[in-house]
């Protein structure tokens, strides 16, 4: 049984051809943050006959099952990335839309400290920095 089939079953999803194809595409993509339209175009380029509505539906099912995470960065559309279980934050270039992942222990520590100082327990967070390249 393929790795994708096992992942789908483990997530409680029935193994269907569109789900397998989309999961394979997400696992093999060089870009980690893909919109539904990106996934659809990549499937078309690979000669796969999967409709855009199916791509949206499968990505939403993957999100509900914990296989992918959806991010809604400023600028409108959602992007999806495989949920590999590692925490990271994001920087989004306001000029190009490029998404850069990063992890910083000091930022993580400060967030925890700030929550505690205000009498709260931090249960999760999402940090997105909007950036642009420095002009030389």
Buried (B, 14 or more C-beta within 10 A) or exposed (E): EEEBEEBBEEBEBEBEEBBBBBBBBBEEBEEBBBBBEBBBBBBEEEEBEBEBEBBBBBBBBBBEBEBBBBBEBEEEEBBBBBBEEEEEBBBBEEEEEEBEEEEEEEBBEEBBEEBEEEEEEEEEEEEBEEEEEEEE
